Amino acid sequence: MKKKFFSTMLFFVIATILFVFTAGAQAFAAPPIKIGALFSVSGPAAFLGEPERNTAQMLVYEINKAGGIKGRKLELVVIDTQGDPAKAVQGANKLIKDDKVAAIIGPSTTGDSMAVIPVVEKAGIPLISCAAGIKITDPVKKWIFKTAQNDALAVARIYEYLNKQKIGNVAILTVSDGFGSSGREQLVAHAKEYGIEIISNETYGPKDTDMTAQLTKIRASGAQAIICWGTNPGPAIVARNVKQLGIKIPLFMSHGVSSKKFIELAGDAAEGIMLPSGRVIVASQMPNTDRQKKALLSYVTSYKNLYKVEGDHFGGHAWDAMMLLKGAIEKAGDKPSAIRDQLEKTTKFAGIGGTFSYTAQDHAGLTKDAFVLVEVKDQNWKLVK
């Protein structure tokens, strides 16, 4: 009898152990949560896409090393759009149909982002764009969010500074692509409320290699300052042309060149140029009371340790997108609709690009305080106080 009792008990003990090990193995073998990424890793916008991809990969590694999200690992599926809207659409379709991603971060550019919006909206997949164009989220689209600061907020930061300097007549020189066109619209739309008069309005092509003709017109206009809106390499060419022509009035750039790459391209012609930027490129110069400083310094240090260069404004967009997704998945799970709903409830998330508070009426989530004004001094960025 005792022998039978002990045999029965042994059976239950072994069965229990096997169940525990099997359950643990099943949990460990749970499928990863797939996150799609559309970045311009190569092509003209590689200065945006490369740090974004690097940052996303770094974060996925760190999250997985720490145990993933509720025991499940993340899998990042990166597609290089090459800054081509058609390739971005192809990539979005692949991520949704073939890879079955739960969400997408990117694209890097406004043009790519606008191109994929109909695709993700139809599929019902949340997307967090890393591009700046205000039209990406204005008007609000159900499934579309963004982390890059709106160009309207950048315009406000420049115009406020011009008001303080009592500069009223300005010239604008904008690139004829999605980013430049959006910036031009905002520069024109908000000029009157700040008492600014645009007395010269010039454009240049994304592949142009000389802007002296436009700048010669601007010099003759009597403008007190120039605002150039574009992404590398065009603005660096403008900076060099301004110096070559001996134009002495202040030159402002957009946040589209907020990285060391612009200083490298423009060389000594970059000296004295000002632009609105996220805090990351002047992280160490921010006061200790700044809500973002801890995240900023952590990101800059981690990125430099891994990639041997400093993390920048653009990589920061991907950091914010990944961390916003992480927070949403931790709270709501990995179902696309649940992620979307939780993103919309995000408040006071202190990231790299600013402090985000999304609502049903605002999928950009930032105010003009997300920007600081920086200036190039001795081939480096300096906070303008």
C-alpha atoms as a printed R data frame, in Angstrom:
    type eleno elety resid chain resno      x      y       z
1   ATOM     1    CA   MET     A     1  0.000  0.000   0.000
2   ATOM     2    CA   LYS     A     2  2.780  2.334   1.024
3   ATOM     3    CA   LYS     A     3  4.693  1.412  -2.107
4   ATOM     4    CA   LYS     A     4  1.681  2.316  -4.240
5   ATOM     5    CA   PHE     A     5  1.218  5.595  -2.334
6   ATOM     6    CA   PHE     A     6  4.838  6.618  -2.836
7   ATOM     7    CA   SER     A     7  4.652  5.648  -6.521
8   ATOM     8    CA   THR     A     8  1.596  7.841  -6.939
9   ATOM     9    CA   MET     A     9  3.251 10.742  -5.106
10  ATOM    10    CA   LEU     A    10  6.397 10.364  -7.205
11  ATOM    11    CA   PHE     A    11  4.282 10.449 -10.339
12  ATOM    12    CA   PHE     A    12  2.626 13.739  -9.260
13  ATOM    13    CA   VAL     A    13  5.958 15.286  -8.283
14  ATOM    14    CA   ILE     A    14  7.506 14.403 -11.629
15  ATOM    15    CA   ALA     A    15  4.406 15.574 -13.478
16  ATOM    16    CA   THR     A    16  4.488 18.885 -11.597
17  ATOM    17    CA   ILE     A    17  8.164 19.411 -12.376
18  ATOM    18    CA   LEU     A    18  7.584 18.613 -16.034
19  ATOM    19    CA   PHE     A    19  4.641 21.036 -16.136
20  ATOM    20    CA   VAL     A    20  6.705 23.834 -14.594
21  ATOM    21    CA   PHE     A    21  9.590 23.261 -17.000
22  ATOM    22    CA   THR     A    22  7.236 22.983 -19.966
23  ATOM    23    CA   ALA     A    23  5.385 26.159 -19.011
24  ATOM    24    CA   GLY     A    24  8.682 27.958 -18.519
25  ATOM    25    CA   ALA     A    25  9.977 26.735 -21.856
26  ATOM    26    CA   GLN     A    26  6.771 27.821 -23.552
27  ATOM    27    CA   ALA     A    27  7.014 31.266 -21.967
28  ATOM    28    CA   PHE     A    28 10.663 31.531 -22.966
29  ATOM    29    CA   ALA     A    29  9.779 30.426 -26.492
30  ATOM    30    CA   ALA     A    30  6.949 32.969 -26.829
31  ATOM    31    CA   PRO     A    31  7.141 34.610 -30.247
32  ATOM    32    CA   PRO     A    32  8.852 38.000 -30.369
33  ATOM    33    CA   ILE     A    33  6.918 41.223 -30.742
34  ATOM    34    CA   LYS     A    34  7.758 42.519 -34.205
35  ATOM    35    CA   ILE     A    35  8.310 46.234 -34.697
36  ATOM    36    CA   GLY     A    36  8.754 47.576 -38.213
37  ATOM    37    CA   ALA     A    37 11.116 50.434 -39.059
38  ATOM    38    CA   LEU     A    38 11.200 52.541 -42.226
39  ATOM    39    CA   PHE     A    39 14.403 54.592 -42.300
40  ATOM    40    CA   SER     A    40 16.386 56.364 -45.015
41  ATOM    41    CA   VAL     A    41 19.566 54.458 -44.181
42  ATOM    42    CA   SER     A    42 21.102 55.219 -47.586
43  ATOM    43    CA   GLY     A    43 20.603 57.964 -50.143
44  ATOM    44    CA   PRO     A    44 20.446 61.752 -49.624
45  ATOM    45    CA   ALA     A    45 18.640 61.466 -46.278
46  ATOM    46    CA   ALA     A    46 21.044 58.903 -44.779
47  ATOM    47    CA   PHE     A    47 22.160 61.490 -42.206
48  ATOM    48    CA   LEU     A    48 18.639 61.107 -40.796
49  ATOM    49    CA   GLY     A    49 18.048 57.392 -41.270
50  ATOM    50    CA   GLU     A    50 21.394 56.006 -40.160
51  ATOM    51    CA   PRO     A    51 21.320 57.406 -36.595
52  ATOM    52    CA   GLU     A    52 17.622 56.503 -36.377
53  ATOM    53    CA   ARG     A    53 18.302 52.882 -37.319
54  ATOM    54    CA   ASN     A    54 21.327 52.718 -35.024
55  ATOM    55    CA   THR     A    55 19.334 54.112 -32.120
56  ATOM    56    CA   ALA     A    56 16.407 51.736 -32.648
57  ATOM    57    CA   GLN     A    57 18.737 48.730 -32.831
58  ATOM    58    CA   MET     A    58 20.568 49.858 -29.693
59  ATOM    59    CA   LEU     A    59 17.319 50.171 -27.746
60  ATOM    60    CA   VAL     A    60 15.980 46.796 -28.901
61  ATOM    61    CA   TYR     A    61 19.227 45.177 -27.760
62  ATOM    62    CA   GLU     A    62 19.020 46.918 -24.371
63  ATOM    63    CA   ILE     A    63 15.335 46.043 -23.882
64  ATOM    64    CA   ASN     A    64 15.902 42.387 -24.805
65  ATOM    65    CA   LYS     A    65 18.985 42.157 -22.589
66  ATOM    66    CA   ALA     A    66 16.846 43.358 -19.694
67  ATOM    67    CA   GLY     A    67 14.271 40.616 -20.330
68  ATOM    68    CA   GLY     A    68 12.157 42.076 -23.098
69  ATOM    69    CA   ILE     A    69  8.624 43.278 -22.507
70  ATOM    70    CA   LYS     A    70  6.840 41.013 -20.026
71  ATOM    71    CA   GLY     A    71  9.219 38.215 -20.937
72  ATOM    72    CA   ARG     A    72  8.832 38.615 -24.700
73  ATOM    73    CA   LYS     A    73 11.674 39.827 -26.856
74  ATOM    74    CA   LEU     A    74 11.385 42.563 -29.459
75  ATOM    75    CA   GLU     A    75 12.318 41.943 -33.071
76  ATOM    76    CA   LEU     A    76 13.121 44.996 -35.168
77  ATOM    77    CA   VAL     A    77 12.540 44.663 -38.924
78  ATOM    78    CA   VAL     A    78 14.323 47.529 -40.697
79  ATOM    79    CA   ILE     A    79 13.665 48.536 -44.300
80  ATOM    80    CA   ASP     A    80 15.785 51.151 -46.056
81  ATOM    81    CA   THR     A    81 13.492 53.538 -47.955
82  ATOM    82    CA   GLN     A    82 16.482 55.393 -49.473
83  ATOM    83    CA   GLY     A    83 14.380 58.544 -49.073
84  ATOM    84    CA   ASP     A    84 12.121 57.357 -51.903
85  ATOM    85    CA   PRO     A    85  8.338 57.545 -51.218
86  ATOM    86    CA   ALA     A    86  7.656 54.631 -53.586
87  ATOM    87    CA   LYS     A    87 10.128 52.421 -51.710
88  ATOM    88    CA   ALA     A    88  8.605 53.568 -48.432
89  ATOM    89    CA   VAL     A    89  5.167 52.386 -49.586
90  ATOM    90    CA   GLN     A    90  6.602 49.044 -50.720
91  ATOM    91    CA   GLY     A    91  8.349 48.674 -47.399
92  ATOM    92    CA   ALA     A    92  5.221 49.485 -45.397
93  ATOM    93    CA   ASN     A    93  3.240 46.880 -47.319
94  ATOM    94    CA   LYS     A    94  5.927 44.263 -46.674
95  ATOM    95    CA   LEU     A    95  6.085 45.019 -42.965
96  ATOM    96    CA   ILE     A    96  2.312 44.774 -42.627
97  ATOM    97    CA   LYS     A    97  1.523 41.843 -44.922
98  ATOM    98    CA   ASP     A    98  4.640 39.677 -44.713
99  ATOM    99    CA   ASP     A    99  6.273 40.505 -41.379
100 ATOM   100    CA   LYS     A   100  3.005 41.039 -39.471
101 ATOM   101    CA   VAL     A   101  4.440 43.848 -37.366
102 ATOM   102    CA   ALA     A   102  2.532 45.233 -34.393
103 ATOM   103    CA   ALA     A   103  3.621 48.820 -35.100
104 ATOM   104    CA   ILE     A   104  5.950 50.838 -37.310
105 ATOM   105    CA   ILE     A   105  8.446 53.604 -36.488
106 ATOM   106    CA   GLY     A   106  9.607 56.032 -39.166
107 ATOM   107    CA   PRO     A   107  9.837 57.014 -41.952
108 ATOM   108    CA   SER     A   108 12.697 59.494 -41.704
109 ATOM   109    CA   THR     A   109 11.367 62.119 -44.110
110 ATOM   110    CA   THR     A   110  8.144 64.056 -44.513
111 ATOM   111    CA   GLY     A   111  7.690 62.879 -48.113
112 ATOM   112    CA   ASP     A   112  8.075 59.209 -47.186
113 ATOM   113    CA   SER     A   113  5.764 59.639 -44.192
114 ATOM   114    CA   MET     A   114  2.989 61.250 -46.201
115 ATOM   115    CA   ALA     A   115  3.267 58.477 -48.804
116 ATOM   116    CA   VAL     A   116  2.760 55.622 -46.318
117 ATOM   117    CA   ILE     A   117 -0.074 57.181 -44.328
118 ATOM   118    CA   PRO     A   118 -2.857 55.697 -46.532
119 ATOM   119    CA   VAL     A   119 -1.247 52.253 -46.287
120 ATOM   120    CA   VAL     A   120 -1.053 52.093 -42.494
121 ATOM   121    CA   GLU     A   121 -4.404 53.811 -42.005
122 ATOM   122    CA   LYS     A   122 -6.094 51.190 -44.167
123 ATOM   123    CA   ALA     A   123 -4.299 48.338 -42.406
124 ATOM   124    CA   GLY     A   124 -4.948 49.684 -38.906
125 ATOM   125    CA   ILE     A   125 -1.307 49.626 -37.799
126 ATOM   126    CA   PRO     A   126  0.041 52.372 -35.495
127 ATOM   127    CA   LEU     A   127  2.907 54.372 -36.992
128 ATOM   128    CA   ILE     A   128  5.170 56.836 -35.201
129 ATOM   129    CA   SER     A   129  6.844 59.012 -37.820
130 ATOM   130    CA   CYS     A   130 10.315 60.452 -37.237
131 ATOM   131    CA   ALA     A   131  9.742 63.327 -39.690
132 ATOM   132    CA   ALA     A   132  8.866 66.958 -38.971
133 ATOM   133    CA   GLY     A   133  6.222 68.031 -41.498
134 ATOM   134    CA   ILE     A   134  3.148 69.366 -39.703
135 ATOM   135    CA   LYS     A   135  0.786 67.720 -42.202
136 ATOM   136    CA   ILE     A   136  1.820 64.269 -40.968
137 ATOM   137    CA   THR     A   137 -0.432 64.678 -37.934
138 ATOM   138    CA   ASP     A   138 -2.418 67.815 -38.756
139 ATOM   139    CA   PRO     A   139 -5.207 67.090 -39.316
140 ATOM   140    CA   VAL     A   140 -5.148 64.136 -36.918
141 ATOM   141    CA   LYS     A   141 -5.099 60.669 -38.496
142 ATOM   142    CA   LYS     A   142 -6.289 57.805 -36.310
143 ATOM   143    CA   TRP     A   143 -3.203 55.581 -36.606
144 ATOM   144    CA   ILE     A   144 -0.462 58.197 -37.142
145 ATOM   145    CA   PHE     A   145  1.725 59.770 -34.450
146 ATOM   146    CA   LYS     A   146  5.090 61.532 -34.669
147 ATOM   147    CA   THR     A   147  8.119 62.359 -32.535
148 ATOM   148    CA   ALA     A   148  9.947 65.003 -34.601
149 ATOM   149    CA   GLN     A   149  9.048 68.523 -33.552
150 ATOM   150    CA   ASN     A   150  6.633 70.273 -35.930
151 ATOM   151    CA   ASP     A   151  8.138 72.872 -38.229
152 ATOM   152    CA   ALA     A   152  5.525 75.371 -36.984
153 ATOM   153    CA   LEU     A   153  7.142 75.177 -33.535
154 ATOM   154    CA   ALA     A   154 10.582 75.739 -35.078
155 ATOM   155    CA   VAL     A   155  9.286 78.793 -36.936
156 ATOM   156    CA   ALA     A   156  7.882 80.185 -33.689
157 ATOM   157    CA   ARG     A   157 11.253 79.815 -31.949
158 ATOM   158    CA   ILE     A   158 13.067 81.705 -34.743
159 ATOM   159    CA   TYR     A   159 10.440 84.439 -35.001
160 ATOM   160    CA   GLU     A   160 10.486 85.017 -31.224
161 ATOM   161    CA   TYR     A   161 14.239 85.537 -31.369
162 ATOM   162    CA   LEU     A   162 13.903 87.931 -34.322
163 ATOM   163    CA   ASN     A   163 11.352 89.932 -32.337
164 ATOM   164    CA   LYS     A   164 13.813 90.264 -29.447
165 ATOM   165    CA   GLN     A   165 16.480 91.457 -31.880
166 ATOM   166    CA   LYS     A   166 13.993 93.889 -33.484
167 ATOM   167    CA   ILE     A   167 14.470 92.286 -36.893
168 ATOM   168    CA   GLY     A   168 11.339 92.665 -39.038
169 ATOM   169    CA   ASN     A   169 12.307 92.181 -42.686
170 ATOM   170    CA   VAL     A   170 13.522 88.712 -43.620
171 ATOM   171    CA   ALA     A   171 14.320 86.604 -46.666
172 ATOM   172    CA   ILE     A   172 13.476 82.920 -46.841
173 ATOM   173    CA   LEU     A   173 15.223 80.301 -48.945
174 ATOM   174    CA   THR     A   174 13.549 76.880 -48.862
175 ATOM   175    CA   VAL     A   175 14.185 73.555 -50.571
176 ATOM   176    CA   SER     A   176 11.487 72.350 -52.963
177 ATOM   177    CA   ASP     A   177 10.716 69.020 -51.271
178 ATOM   178    CA   GLY     A   178  8.200 67.909 -48.645
179 ATOM   179    CA   PHE     A   179 10.180 69.256 -45.691
180 ATOM   180    CA   GLY     A   180 11.034 72.551 -47.366
181 ATOM   181    CA   SER     A   181  7.526 73.132 -48.674
182 ATOM   182    CA   SER     A   182  6.033 72.527 -45.243
183 ATOM   183    CA   GLY     A   183  8.553 74.888 -43.658
184 ATOM   184    CA   ARG     A   184  7.856 77.553 -46.270
185 ATOM   185    CA   GLU     A   185  4.115 77.339 -45.595
186 ATOM   186    CA   GLN     A   186  4.669 77.805 -41.861
187 ATOM   187    CA   LEU     A   187  7.147 80.664 -42.313
188 ATOM   188    CA   VAL     A   188  4.619 82.518 -44.459
189 ATOM   189    CA   ALA     A   189  1.569 81.574 -42.367
190 ATOM   190    CA   HIS     A   190  2.997 82.803 -39.046
191 ATOM   191    CA   ALA     A   191  4.922 85.882 -40.204
192 ATOM   192    CA   LYS     A   192  2.099 88.362 -39.623
193 ATOM   193    CA   GLU     A   193  1.401 87.338 -36.012
194 ATOM   194    CA   TYR     A   194  5.045 88.047 -35.144
195 ATOM   195    CA   GLY     A   195  5.209 91.280 -37.127
196 ATOM   196    CA   ILE     A   196  7.617 89.742 -39.631
197 ATOM   197    CA   GLU     A   197  7.610 90.758 -43.295
198 ATOM   198    CA   ILE     A   198  9.017 88.328 -45.835
199 ATOM   199    CA   ILE     A   199 10.498 90.619 -48.462
200 ATOM   200    CA   SER     A   200 12.262 87.896 -50.468
201 ATOM   201    CA   ASN     A   201 10.949 84.374 -51.008
202 ATOM   202    CA   GLU     A   202 13.326 82.061 -52.884
203 ATOM   203    CA   THR     A   203 13.560 78.292 -53.386
204 ATOM   204    CA   TYR     A   204 16.199 75.797 -54.500
205 ATOM   205    CA   GLY     A   205 16.123 72.189 -55.704
206 ATOM   206    CA   PRO     A   206 17.158 69.217 -53.535
207 ATOM   207    CA   LYS     A   207 20.031 68.435 -55.905
208 ATOM   208    CA   ASP     A   208 21.187 72.022 -56.546
209 ATOM   209    CA   THR     A   209 24.873 72.623 -55.911
210 ATOM   210    CA   ASP     A   210 24.997 76.431 -56.036
211 ATOM   211    CA   MET     A   211 22.540 78.996 -54.646
212 ATOM   212    CA   THR     A   212 24.425 82.208 -55.439
213 ATOM   213    CA   ALA     A   213 21.710 83.378 -57.857
214 ATOM   214    CA   GLN     A   214 19.023 83.244 -55.154
215 ATOM   215    CA   LEU     A   215 21.339 84.756 -52.548
216 ATOM   216    CA   THR     A   216 22.296 87.615 -54.887
217 ATOM   217    CA   LYS     A   217 18.587 88.515 -55.133
218 ATOM   218    CA   ILE     A   218 18.260 88.280 -51.371
219 ATOM   219    CA   ARG     A   219 21.257 90.568 -50.845
220 ATOM   220    CA   ALA     A   220 19.612 93.184 -53.064
221 ATOM   221    CA   SER     A   221 16.268 92.909 -51.234
222 ATOM   222    CA   GLY     A   222 17.338 94.735 -48.101
223 ATOM   223    CA   ALA     A   223 16.490 91.792 -45.848
224 ATOM   224    CA   GLN     A   224 17.831 91.964 -42.287
225 ATOM   225    CA   ALA     A   225 18.168 88.198 -41.920
226 ATOM   226    CA   ILE     A   226 17.980 84.990 -43.981
227 ATOM   227    CA   ILE     A   227 16.097 81.869 -42.978
228 ATOM   228    CA   CYS     A   228 17.091 78.731 -44.910
229 ATOM   229    CA   TRP     A   229 14.827 75.676 -44.650
230 ATOM   230    CA   GLY     A   230 16.145 72.329 -45.801
231 ATOM   231    CA   THR     A   231 18.147 69.230 -44.959
232 ATOM   232    CA   ASN     A   232 21.763 68.423 -45.811
233 ATOM   233    CA   PRO     A   233 23.597 69.002 -48.039
234 ATOM   234    CA   GLY     A   234 21.701 72.044 -49.420
235 ATOM   235    CA   PRO     A   235 21.869 74.271 -46.318
236 ATOM   236    CA   ALA     A   236 25.637 73.712 -46.045
237 ATOM   237    CA   ILE     A   237 25.982 74.932 -49.642
238 ATOM   238    CA   VAL     A   238 23.874 77.981 -48.755
239 ATOM   239    CA   ALA     A   239 26.150 78.690 -45.781
240 ATOM   240    CA   ARG     A   240 29.262 78.517 -47.963
241 ATOM   241    CA   ASN     A   241 27.657 80.682 -50.685
242 ATOM   242    CA   VAL     A   242 26.670 83.309 -48.097
243 ATOM   243    CA   LYS     A   243 30.266 83.528 -46.946
244 ATOM   244    CA   GLN     A   244 31.595 83.616 -50.517
245 ATOM   245    CA   LEU     A   245 29.266 86.502 -51.370
246 ATOM   246    CA   GLY     A   246 30.281 88.427 -48.253
247 ATOM   247    CA   ILE     A   247 26.717 88.626 -46.940
248 ATOM   248    CA   LYS     A   248 26.907 89.776 -43.329
249 ATOM   249    CA   ILE     A   249 23.296 89.573 -42.130
250 ATOM   250    CA   PRO     A   250 22.312 86.771 -39.696
251 ATOM   251    CA   LEU     A   251 21.676 83.359 -41.242
252 ATOM   252    CA   PHE     A   252 19.231 80.962 -39.610
253 ATOM   253    CA   MET     A   253 18.752 77.305 -40.465
254 ATOM   254    CA   SER     A   254 15.928 74.928 -39.637
255 ATOM   255    CA   HIS     A   255 16.047 71.969 -37.258
256 ATOM   256    CA   GLY     A   256 16.564 69.885 -40.412
257 ATOM   257    CA   VAL     A   257 20.331 70.287 -40.004
258 ATOM   258    CA   SER     A   258 20.524 69.797 -36.248
259 ATOM   259    CA   SER     A   259 23.574 67.515 -36.127
260 ATOM   260    CA   LYS     A   260 27.361 67.691 -36.331
261 ATOM   261    CA   LYS     A   261 27.078 66.624 -39.977
262 ATOM   262    CA   PHE     A   262 25.964 70.135 -40.950
263 ATOM   263    CA   ILE     A   263 29.016 71.693 -39.291
264 ATOM   264    CA   GLU     A   264 31.265 69.193 -41.077
265 ATOM   265    CA   LEU     A   265 29.697 70.004 -44.460
266 ATOM   266    CA   ALA     A   266 29.643 73.768 -44.010
267 ATOM   267    CA   GLY     A   267 33.100 74.035 -42.446
268 ATOM   268    CA   ASP     A   268 34.074 77.476 -41.182
269 ATOM   269    CA   ALA     A   269 31.056 78.927 -43.006
270 ATOM   270    CA   ALA     A   270 28.900 77.423 -40.254
271 ATOM   271    CA   GLU     A   271 30.313 79.788 -37.639
272 ATOM   272    CA   GLY     A   272 27.631 82.015 -36.109
273 ATOM   273    CA   ILE     A   273 24.671 80.260 -37.752
274 ATOM   274    CA   MET     A   274 21.674 79.792 -35.448
275 ATOM   275    CA   LEU     A   275 18.832 77.296 -35.551
276 ATOM   276    CA   PRO     A   276 16.086 75.754 -33.415
277 ATOM   277    CA   SER     A   277 16.958 72.286 -32.141
278 ATOM   278    CA   GLY     A   278 16.004 69.634 -29.679
279 ATOM   279    CA   ARG     A   279 18.089 69.701 -26.499
280 ATOM   280    CA   VAL     A   280 20.160 66.602 -27.243
281 ATOM   281    CA   ILE     A   281 22.989 68.379 -29.078
282 ATOM   282    CA   VAL     A   282 23.485 70.676 -26.053
283 ATOM   283    CA   ALA     A   283 22.488 68.148 -23.379
284 ATOM   284    CA   SER     A   284 25.404 68.910 -21.062
285 ATOM   285    CA   GLN     A   285 24.627 72.638 -21.247
286 ATOM   286    CA   MET     A   286 21.064 72.226 -19.989
287 ATOM   287    CA   PRO     A   287 20.326 73.095 -16.340
288 ATOM   288    CA   ASN     A   288 19.913 70.206 -13.908
289 ATOM   289    CA   THR     A   289 16.280 71.214 -13.430
290 ATOM   290    CA   ASP     A   290 15.483 70.307 -17.052
291 ATOM   291    CA   ARG     A   291 13.072 67.332 -17.106
292 ATOM   292    CA   GLN     A   292 14.739 65.801 -20.152
293 ATOM   293    CA   LYS     A   293 18.355 66.053 -19.040
294 ATOM   294    CA   LYS     A   294 18.610 62.578 -17.496
295 ATOM   295    CA   ALA     A   295 17.276 60.860 -20.632
296 ATOM   296    CA   LEU     A   296 19.379 63.105 -22.859
297 ATOM   297    CA   LEU     A   297 22.675 62.330 -21.146
298 ATOM   298    CA   SER     A   298 21.866 58.611 -20.940
299 ATOM   299    CA   TYR     A   299 21.147 58.479 -24.665
300 ATOM   300    CA   VAL     A   300 24.213 60.487 -25.673
301 ATOM   301    CA   THR     A   301 26.481 58.299 -23.525
302 ATOM   302    CA   SER     A   302 24.992 54.964 -24.648
303 ATOM   303    CA   TYR     A   303 25.128 55.906 -28.315
304 ATOM   304    CA   LYS     A   304 28.709 57.146 -28.114
305 ATOM   305    CA   ASN     A   305 29.850 54.020 -26.266
306 ATOM   306    CA   LEU     A   306 28.355 51.804 -28.961
307 ATOM   307    CA   TYR     A   307 28.920 53.783 -32.159
308 ATOM   308    CA   LYS     A   308 31.876 56.019 -31.190
309 ATOM   309    CA   VAL     A   309 30.012 59.206 -32.170
310 ATOM   310    CA   GLU     A   310 27.529 61.321 -30.246
311 ATOM   311    CA   GLY     A   311 23.822 60.623 -30.435
312 ATOM   312    CA   ASP     A   312 22.028 63.452 -32.211
313 ATOM   313    CA   HIS     A   313 18.687 65.167 -32.729
314 ATOM   314    CA   PHE     A   314 17.651 62.710 -35.460
315 ATOM   315    CA   GLY     A   315 18.563 59.521 -33.643
316 ATOM   316    CA   GLY     A   316 16.585 60.997 -30.772
317 ATOM   317    CA   HIS     A   317 13.399 60.787 -32.842
318 ATOM   318    CA   ALA     A   318 13.825 57.010 -33.036
319 ATOM   319    CA   TRP     A   319 14.659 56.815 -29.309
320 ATOM   320    CA   ASP     A   320 11.387 58.543 -28.516
321 ATOM   321    CA   ALA     A   321  9.404 56.368 -30.930
322 ATOM   322    CA   MET     A   322 10.812 53.128 -29.498
323 ATOM   323    CA   MET     A   323 10.347 54.164 -25.878
324 ATOM   324    CA   LEU     A   324  6.809 55.382 -26.519
325 ATOM   325    CA   LEU     A   325  6.004 52.012 -28.087
326 ATOM   326    CA   LYS     A   326  7.654 50.170 -25.199
327 ATOM   327    CA   GLY     A   327  5.507 52.046 -22.713
328 ATOM   328    CA   ALA     A   328  2.329 51.414 -24.694
329 ATOM   329    CA   ILE     A   329  3.020 47.672 -25.099
330 ATOM   330    CA   GLU     A   330  3.884 47.276 -21.406
331 ATOM   331    CA   LYS     A   331  0.530 48.784 -20.428
332 ATOM   332    CA   ALA     A   332 -1.769 47.508 -23.170
333 ATOM   333    CA   GLY     A   333 -0.172 44.513 -24.891
334 ATOM   334    CA   ASP     A   334  0.967 44.072 -28.495
335 ATOM   335    CA   LYS     A   335 -2.359 44.214 -30.333
336 ATOM   336    CA   PRO     A   336 -2.120 47.122 -32.840
337 ATOM   337    CA   SER     A   337 -5.408 48.704 -31.753
338 ATOM   338    CA   ALA     A   338 -4.406 48.500 -28.089
339 ATOM   339    CA   ILE     A   339 -1.018 50.102 -28.837
340 ATOM   340    CA   ARG     A   340 -2.748 52.917 -30.732
341 ATOM   341    CA   ASP     A   341 -5.200 53.581 -27.923
342 ATOM   342    CA   GLN     A   342 -2.477 53.587 -25.282
343 ATOM   343    CA   LEU     A   343 -0.231 55.924 -27.290
344 ATOM   344    CA   GLU     A   344 -3.080 58.407 -27.409
345 ATOM   345    CA   LYS     A   345 -3.221 58.332 -23.589
346 ATOM   346    CA   THR     A   346  0.516 59.078 -23.166
347 ATOM   347    CA   THR     A   347  1.167 62.156 -21.038
348 ATOM   348    CA   LYS     A   348  4.293 63.913 -19.790
349 ATOM   349    CA   PHE     A   349  6.758 61.455 -21.312
350 ATOM   350    CA   ALA     A   350 10.150 63.186 -21.031
351 ATOM   351    CA   GLY     A   351 12.046 62.002 -24.079
352 ATOM   352    CA   ILE     A   352 14.826 63.243 -26.322
353 ATOM   353    CA   GLY     A   353 12.799 65.537 -28.562
354 ATOM   354    CA   GLY     A   354 10.696 67.003 -25.772
355 ATOM   355    CA   THR     A   355  8.031 66.140 -23.221
356 ATOM   356    CA   PHE     A   356  5.225 64.339 -25.050
357 ATOM   357    CA   SER     A   357  1.521 64.473 -24.205
358 ATOM   358    CA   TYR     A   358 -0.659 62.936 -26.911
359 ATOM   359    CA   THR     A   359 -4.434 63.378 -27.016
360 ATOM   360    CA   ALA     A   360 -7.212 62.444 -29.429
361 ATOM   361    CA   GLN     A   361 -6.824 65.955 -30.871
362 ATOM   362    CA   ASP     A   362 -3.003 66.036 -30.912
363 ATOM   363    CA   HIS     A   363 -0.811 63.211 -32.239
364 ATOM   364    CA   ALA     A   364  2.339 65.379 -32.296
365 ATOM   365    CA   GLY     A   365  2.331 65.937 -28.551
366 ATOM   366    CA   LEU     A   366  4.854 68.766 -28.222
367 ATOM   367    CA   THR     A   367  4.879 72.516 -27.643
368 ATOM   368    CA   LYS     A   368  7.409 75.137 -28.785
369 ATOM   369    CA   ASP     A   369  9.283 74.470 -25.520
370 ATOM   370    CA   ALA     A   370 10.584 71.305 -27.207
371 ATOM   371    CA   PHE     A   371 12.992 73.609 -29.056
372 ATOM   372    CA   VAL     A   372 15.966 75.589 -27.842
373 ATOM   373    CA   LEU     A   373 17.964 77.973 -29.998
374 ATOM   374    CA   VAL     A   374 21.561 76.917 -30.683
375 ATOM   375    CA   GLU     A   375 24.474 78.615 -32.409
376 ATOM   376    CA   VAL     A   376 27.647 77.315 -34.031
377 ATOM   377    CA   LYS     A   377 30.661 78.469 -32.018
378 ATOM   378    CA   ASP     A   378 34.167 77.138 -32.670
379 ATOM   379    CA   GLN     A   379 32.805 74.231 -34.748
380 ATOM   380    CA   ASN     A   380 30.439 73.121 -32.018
381 ATOM   381    CA   TRP     A   381 26.904 73.754 -30.799
382 ATOM   382    CA   LYS     A   382 26.302 76.344 -28.101
383 ATOM   383    CA   LEU     A   383 23.003 77.003 -26.322
384 ATOM   384    CA   VAL     A   384 21.669 80.513 -26.960
385 ATOM   385    CA   LYS     A   385 20.289 81.783 -23.641
